[in-house]
């Protein structure tokens, strides 16, 4: 890849950056308001709180431990996937260092507004650990990590919905939310296919410079070329993504067993793994939308909207099930926080400086990739054109 000189406004001044900062502030305010509003709706009813307290009183420690271990599997496999993708790009970091960076991301994703705080912190620490000429490759590995995870989610969700569609459509709200999920998945798959076609025909660098997401498409063109050549590693990463998603679903099955939640709803004599496997893609995908802080409130509301009519549980049980699953994941987030306190990169900066520097570095890398074009990935320019 050709070197590119980019001038970055380190003071963060200028109308465009001021506008971006204002948008982020407005988004955060909206997320906080939505979170508080939904949590108030969830918890304001005394009967709901009493039902939740009753469910928690009888929680089984063995199943709580099983859920905790289950989410540990999720994070270990996800970190291993990221490690594999980094190695494809030639970024060689010790396993323990990659795992530590991944845990930092978990902590900040859970406890920072905006939904991307963990990714930003993970990126800024990553670029501190690798040489300057490998930083673009590290960014591509992060990009492919997200993309492969999304592709696995599309495959799993589509399969589950195809099998269980008859059960889901028995309840109007479940039918509507299923169609919302399908719309999101179809749009996501369309974006993946479009970017793949643009990359395959070497058209990314020829796109209009003012085209929205042009820089991202150029990034994908470079990444596709590298990961297509290393297809065995890419396939392993995709299989790891299946384990990640299914284990995260099974976590909530452990929470249901811990709380001894039973049901007598439509077509489901009890909350089985199959029932939760059916609704979890809907819940987790919609809760991941940046409309609340860490999905809090939205997730509990979706559990109540789906499990009460589909499985016949009480609202208190459904909400408590959601909160128990979240607490099991948050426990791993707290471990990530402990790692953050102990972690020492080459330059240990204060949190505010780290986030600011991360945004600057990410912005600079995106422009470097855009300026360099897809010389490494286009046929006829010294690189293999295999897909």
C-alpha positions in Angstrom: 0.0 0.0 0.0 1.3 3.4 -0.9 2.2 5.8 1.8 -0.1 8.8 2.2 0.4 12.0 4.0 -2.6 13.2 5.9 -3.1 16.4 7.9 -5.2 15.9 11.0 -6.6 18.7 13.0 -5.3 17.7 16.5 -7.3 20.4 18.2 -10.6 19.0 16.8 -11.6 22.4 15.5 -13.6 23.2 12.4 -17.3 23.4 11.5 -17.4 19.7 10.4 -15.9 18.3 13.6 -18.0 20.6 15.7 -21.1 19.3 13.9 -20.0 15.7 14.5 -19.4 16.4 18.2 -22.8 18.0 18.5 -24.4 14.9 16.8 -22.7 12.6 19.3 -23.9 14.7 22.2 -27.5 14.6 20.9 -27.3 10.9 20.3 -26.0 10.2 23.8 -28.8 12.4 25.3 -31.4 10.5 23.3 -30.0 7.2 24.4 -30.0 8.2 28.1 -33.6 9.5 27.8 -34.8 6.3 26.1 -33.0 4.1 28.6 -34.5 6.0 31.6 -38.0 6.0 30.1 -38.1 2.3 29.3 -36.6 1.4 32.7 -39.2 3.4 34.4 -41.9 1.6 32.4 -40.3 -1.7 33.3 -40.0 -1.1 37.0 -42.7 1.3 38.0 -45.4 -1.5 38.6 -45.1 -2.8 42.2 -46.5 -6.2 41.0 -43.7 -6.5 38.5 -41.1 -5.8 41.2 -42.7 -8.3 43.5 -42.7 -11.0 40.8 -39.0 -10.2 40.0 -38.1 -10.4 43.7 -39.8 -13.8 44.0 -38.0 -15.1 40.9 -34.6 -13.9 42.2 -35.3 -15.4 45.7 -35.3 -18.9 44.3 -32.3 -18.5 41.9 -30.2 -21.7 41.6 -26.4 -20.9 42.1 -25.4 -23.9 39.9 -27.2 -22.5 36.9 -25.9 -19.0 37.5 -22.4 -20.4 37.5 -23.1 -22.3 34.3 -24.3 -19.1 32.7 -21.2 -17.2 33.9 -19.0 -20.0 32.4 -21.0 -20.0 29.2 -20.4 -16.3 28.6 -16.8 -16.9 29.3 -16.8 -19.3 26.4 -18.4 -16.5 24.3 -15.6 -14.1 25.0 -12.7 -16.6 24.8 -13.9 -17.8 21.4 -14.6 -14.2 20.2 -11.1 -13.2 21.3 -9.6 -16.2 19.5 -11.5 -15.2 16.3 -10.0 -11.7 16.5 -6.5 -13.2 17.1 -6.9 -15.3 13.9 -8.0 -12.3 11.8 -5.1 -10.3 13.1 -2.6 -13.0 12.2 -4.0 -13.1 8.6 -3.0 -9.4 8.3 0.4 -10.2 9.7 -0.2 -8.5 13.0 1.5 -10.7 15.5 0.7 -10.0 19.2 0.9 -12.5 22.1 -2.4 -14.3 22.8 -2.6 -12.8 26.3 -2.2 -9.3 24.9 -5.0 -9.8 22.4 -7.2 -11.3 25.1 -6.6 -8.3 27.3 -7.4 -5.8 24.6 -10.6 -7.7 23.9 -11.6 -7.6 27.6 -11.1 -3.8 27.6 -13.6 -3.5 24.8 -16.2 -5.6 26.7 -15.9 -3.3 29.7 -16.3 0.0 27.9 -19.0 -1.3 25.5 -21.2 -2.2 28.6 -20.7 0.9 30.6 -20.2 3.8 28.2 -22.9 5.6 26.3 -22.9 5.5 22.5 -22.4 1.8 22.0 -18.9 2.1 20.4 -16.8 3.2 23.3 -15.3 -0.2 23.7 -14.4 -0.5 20.1 -12.7 2.9 20.1 -10.7 2.0 23.2 -9.8 -1.4 21.8 -8.6 0.2 18.6 -6.5 2.9 20.3 -4.7 0.3 22.5 -4.2 -2.0 19.4 -2.5 0.7 17.4 -0.2 1.4 20.4 0.9 -2.2 20.4 1.8 -2.6 16.7 4.3 -0.8 14.4 3.0 2.2 12.4 3.1 0.4 9.1 0.8 -2.3 10.4 -1.9 0.0 11.9 -4.0 -0.1 8.7 -3.9 -3.9 8.8 -5.0 -3.9 12.4 -8.0 -1.7 11.4 -8.9 -4.1 8.6 -8.8 -7.0 11.1 -11.3 -5.1 13.4 -13.5 -4.4 10.4 -13.5 -8.1 9.3 -14.2 -9.2 12.9 -17.4 -7.2 12.8 -18.3 -8.4 9.3 -17.8 -12.1 9.9 -19.8 -11.9 13.2 -22.7 -10.2 11.3 -22.6 -12.8 8.5 -22.9 -15.6 11.1 -25.8 -13.8 12.8 -27.6 -13.5 9.4 -27.2 -17.3 8.8 -28.3 -18.3 12.3 -31.2 -15.9 12.5 -32.5 -16.8 9.1 -32.4 -20.5 9.8 -34.1 -20.2 13.2 -36.9 -18.0 11.8 -37.4 -20.3 8.8 -37.9 -23.3 11.3 -39.9 -21.4 13.9 -41.8 -18.9 11.8 -45.2 -20.7 12.4 -44.8 -20.3 16.2 -43.6 -16.7 16.1 -46.5 -15.5 14.0 -49.1 -16.7 16.5 -48.6 -13.5 18.4 -48.9 -10.1 16.5 -46.1 -8.3 18.3 -43.8 -11.3 17.7 -44.7 -11.3 14.0 -44.0 -7.6 13.7 -40.7 -7.7 15.5 -39.7 -10.7 13.4 -40.3 -8.7 10.2 -38.3 -5.8 11.7 -35.4 -8.3 12.3 -35.7 -9.7 8.8 -35.6 -6.2 7.3 -32.4 -5.4 9.2 -30.8 -8.7 8.1 -31.8 -8.3 4.5 -30.3 -4.7 4.4 -27.2 -6.0 6.1 -26.8 -8.9 3.6 -27.5 -6.5 0.7 -24.7 -4.2 2.0 -22.3 -7.2 2.2 -23.1 -8.4 -1.3 -22.8 -4.9 -2.7 -19.4 -4.3 -1.1 -18.2 -7.8 -2.3 -19.3 -7.0 -5.9 -17.6 -3.6 -5.8 -14.4 -5.3 -4.4 -14.5 -8.2 -6.9 -14.6 -6.0 -9.9 -12.1 -3.5 -8.6 -14.5 -0.6 -8.6 -14.0 0.7 -5.0 -11.4 3.3 -5.9 -13.5 4.5 -8.8 -16.5 5.4 -6.8 -17.3 9.2 -6.5 -15.2 10.8 -3.8 -18.3 12.3 -2.2 -20.2 9.0 -2.1 -21.4 8.1 1.4 -19.4 5.3 3.0 -16.9 5.4 0.1 -13.9 5.0 2.5 -15.6 2.0 4.2 -16.1 0.3 0.8 -12.4 0.9 0.0 -11.5 -0.7 3.4 -13.6 -3.7 2.6 -12.1 -4.1 -0.8 -8.6 -4.4 0.7 -9.9 -6.7 3.5 -11.8 -9.0 1.2 -8.7 -9.6 -0.9 -6.5 -10.5 2.1 -9.1 -12.8 3.7 -10.1 -14.5 0.5 -6.5 -15.6 0.0 -6.5 -16.8 3.6 -9.9 -18.6 3.3 -9.1 -21.4 5.7 -8.6 -18.9 8.5 -11.6 -17.0 7.4 -13.7 -20.1 7.6 -12.4 -20.9 11.1 -13.4 -17.4 12.1 -16.9 -17.8 10.7 -17.3 -21.1 12.6 -16.1 -19.4 15.8 -18.8 -16.8 15.2 -21.5 -19.5 15.2 -20.2 -20.7 18.6 -20.2 -17.1 19.9 -23.8 -16.4 19.0 -25.2 -19.8 20.1 -23.4 -19.6 23.4 -24.7 -16.1 24.1 -28.2 -17.5 23.5 -27.6 -20.4 25.8 -26.5 -18.0 28.5 -30.1 -16.9 28.8 -31.3 -20.5 28.9 -29.0 -20.9 32.0 -30.6 -17.8 33.5 -34.1 -19.3 32.9 -33.1 -22.5 34.7 -31.5 -20.6 37.5 -34.7 -18.6 38.1 -36.8 -21.8 37.6 -39.0 -20.0 35.0 -41.7 -22.1 33.5 -44.4 -21.3 31.1 -47.7 -22.4 29.7 -48.0 -20.2 26.7 -48.7 -20.8 23.0 -47.0 -23.9 21.8 -44.4 -24.0 24.6 -45.0 -26.0 27.8 -41.9 -24.5 29.3 -39.1 -22.1 28.4 -36.8 -24.5 26.6 -33.6 -23.8 24.8 -35.5 -24.0 21.5 -37.9 -21.2 22.6 -35.2 -18.9 23.8 -33.1 -19.7 20.7 -36.0 -18.5 18.6 -36.5 -15.1 20.4 -32.9 -14.3 21.3 -31.8 -13.2 17.7 -34.7 -10.7 17.7 -34.0 -9.4 21.2 -30.2 -9.1 21.0 -30.2 -7.6 17.5 -32.8 -5.0 18.3 -31.3 -4.2 21.7 -27.9 -3.6 19.9 -29.4 -0.7 18.0 -28.0 2.6 19.3 -31.2 3.8 20.9 -30.3 3.2 24.6 -27.2 2.9 26.7 -25.8 -0.6 26.3 -29.2 -1.9 25.3 -30.5 -1.4 28.8 -34.3 -1.0 29.0 -34.8 -2.0 25.4 -33.6 -5.5 26.1 -35.9 -5.9 29.2 -38.9 -4.5 27.3 -38.4 -6.9 24.4 -38.2 -9.9 26.8 -41.5 -8.8 28.3 -43.1 -8.2 24.9 -42.1 -11.6 23.5 -41.9 -14.1 26.4 -45.2 -13.1 28.1 -47.5 -13.8 25.1 -45.4 -16.6 23.5 -44.4 -18.5 26.6 -47.0 -17.4 29.2 -44.5 -16.2 31.8 -45.2 -13.1 34.0 -43.7 -9.8 33.1 -41.7 -9.9 36.3 -40.2 -13.2 35.3 -39.4 -12.1 31.8 -37.7 -8.9 33.0 -35.8 -10.7 35.8 -34.6 -13.3 33.2 -33.3 -10.4 31.1 -31.6 -8.7 34.0 -30.0 -12.0 35.2 -28.5 -12.7 31.8 -27.2 -9.1 31.7 -25.7 -9.4 35.1 -23.8 -12.5 34.1 -22.4 -10.7 31.1 -21.7 -7.6 33.2 -19.6 -9.7 35.5 -17.2 -10.3 32.7 -17.3 -6.6 31.9 -16.1 -5.9 35.4 -13.3 -8.3 34.9 -12.4 -6.2 31.8 -12.5 -3.1 34.0 -10.0 -4.8 36.4 -7.7 -5.6 33.4 -8.0 -1.9 32.3 -6.7 -0.8 35.7 -3.8 -3.2 35.5 -3.1 -2.8 31.8 0.1 -0.9 30.8 0.7 -0.2 27.1 3.7 1.7 26.0 2.1 5.0 27.0 -0.7 4.8 29.6 -2.9 7.8 29.0 -5.9 9.1 30.9 -9.2 7.8 29.6 -10.3 11.1 28.1 -7.0 11.5 26.2 -7.2 7.9 25.0 -10.7 8.3 23.5 -9.8 11.6 21.8 -6.6 10.1 20.4 -8.5 7.0 19.2 -11.0 9.1 17.2 -8.1 11.0 15.6 -6.2 7.9 14.7 -9.2 6.1 13.3 -10.1 9.2 11.2 -6.5 9.3 9.9 -6.3 5.6 9.1 -9.6 5.8 7.1 -8.2 8.6 5.0 -4.9 6.8 4.4 -6.8 3.8 3.1 -9.0 6.0 1.0 -6.0 7.8 -0.5 -4.0 4.6 -1.1 -6.9 3.0 -2.9 -7.1 -0.7 -3.5 -3.7 -1.2 -5.2 -3.0 -4.2 -3.1 -6.3 -5.8 -3.9 -7.0 -5.0 -7.5 -6.1 -7.5 -10.3 -3.2 -6.5 -12.5 -1.4 -4.6 -9.9 1.0 -7.2 -8.5 -1.5 -9.0 -6.2 -3.5 -12.1 -6.7 -7.1 -11.6 -7.8 -8.4 -14.7 -6.1 -11.7 -14.4 -4.2 
